[in-house]
Amino acid sequence: MKYTDILGVSFVNGTIQEAVEKALRIAEEHRSAYVVAPDSEMMIAAGKSERFMHVIQQAELRLPEGNGVIYASEILGSPIKTRISALDFASALMARMAEKSMSVFVLGKDYDVVETAGINIQSRYPGLRLAGTDDGYFDNELDLIELINKEKPDLLLVGYGSPEQEKWMNRNKKDLDVGLMVGFGDELPVVAGSAQRAPKRWRDSGFEWFYWLVKDPKRFGRMIKRSNIVFTAAWRRLVG
């Protein structure tokens, strides 16, 4: 699989099918690797924190989640073929895992969201075994790890939100007995049905940001902040 470096992060530069097949092989090796999907905000945070940058770099796969990452790659002269969202990636991966009767464990912060997401995953991928769900509220984190390890899931969806979920996966990978972990914070409510995605035509057009701006003008400040990655890429291209 081809990878492309964008501002210090080596991103998958291929199709979602290629990324899924690579992830499936990793899950079958059962070595507690993790996948991250940096968007513009994550990239900005990583640029300000050497520790968080290290967490992202230690992931087995780094998916180009945000359109800002795609725009930055074009400015830098190393275009990434396509955006790969964590939701699309995990959905395609679970479909493949269902064919092999593999298992998934869903971890999040909200009990109702996690439980509903688990039910929906079972319904959507009947060949995929739901190893368990949990909202992660343990006085001792080792108790949570023991609960997960008891089931030895092939896939662990970690829905804590960024940067907490990425740091959690990095911190605990050596103690976990799982196949593969995927950071899944923003996607878990979508799977549970308590949040929605932009329509596919907007996601595919590259103007998803405009859809959400029209829906919620209060996002404007956040979107301006996200555009920093484009200016950073332009400056890097200018100065070399």
Buried (B, 14 or more C-beta within 10 A) or exposed (E): EEBBEBBEBBBBBBEBEBBBBBBBEBBBEBBBBBBBBBBBBBBBBBBEEEEBBEBBBBBBBBBBBBBBBBBBBEBBEEBBBBBBBBBBBBBBBBBBBBEEEBBBBBBBBBEEBBBBBBBBBEEEBEEBBBBBBBBBEEEEEEEBBEBBBEBBBBBBBBBBBBBEBBBBBBEBBEEBBBBBBBBBBBBBBBBBEEEEBBEEEBBEEEBBBEBBBEEEEEBEEBBEEBBBBBEBBBEBEEEE
